């Protein structure tokens, strides 16, 4: 008989942070060598980005470890918002890398370099970087699918940005080799603007989590459908939802026939709660039963 056991979300999140830090260290080492050999500002751009990615990944590792701590007497709703704080921290790192890159772009536009004598090492390093980043993103997407972690989403977002950045650098290296060195700085400028845009996306998602933004309309509709499917539920109102780390909190008023006994009303509420817990991975449900007079 096949096992239907789900992967452990906490373990997956921890492994995702370890993989992120390890990949960042590997990329920094290889890009440092490539920059010394090629003196390409585009490779320098990705080196700076990877260095700050490493710092962001370390912050993410610490934040995820804290967010996974269980609720205690002082934090009755858990520590999940540490993930949002990590996302905000990551966005600052990413924006900082874009600022440093913009300064390098200005310097290279004022003092352009001659055509490169060889791009073999630079190309090899960038292709390797894209492969390593793609493997990490694939694993992160798997973790996100099973945990819906905001911190891992933020981490994956800037590594997806790196994937585009590395592809752009390969184009810049080829153009510089054929004496179109001005394109090296132009592409680096595009990379910096794209990185800033990615940082803003992370900020928006982190703010939504910190401000207890409602779940997406699609997920709220699923909650209402669960209530509507129960034969003795007459409806619901005052539905409120929010997310904190990997936990989802749902509360609403369940409308029931006023003639039902307390035991029957509680049993119906329990049934709805169990179905909601099967719908979402980590969820806490609070239901208030409201009596409704049903015409004879």
Secondary structure as GFF3:
##gff-version 3
##sequence-region A 1 296
A	DSSP	alpha_helix	9	38	.	.	.	ID=ss1
A	DSSP	alpha_helix	41	67	.	.	.	ID=ss2
A	DSSP	alpha_helix	82	110	.	.	.	ID=ss3
A	DSSP	alpha_helix	120	147	.	.	.	ID=ss4
A	DSSP	alpha_helix	150	177	.	.	.	ID=ss5
A	DSSP	alpha_helix	182	210	.	.	.	ID=ss6
A	DSSP	alpha_helix	217	229	.	.	.	ID=ss7
A	DSSP	beta_strand	235	244	.	.	.	ID=ss8
A	DSSP	beta_strand	247	257	.	.	.	ID=ss9
A	DSSP	alpha_helix	262	279	.	.	.	ID=ss10
A	DSSP	beta_strand	283	292	.	.	.	ID=ss11
###
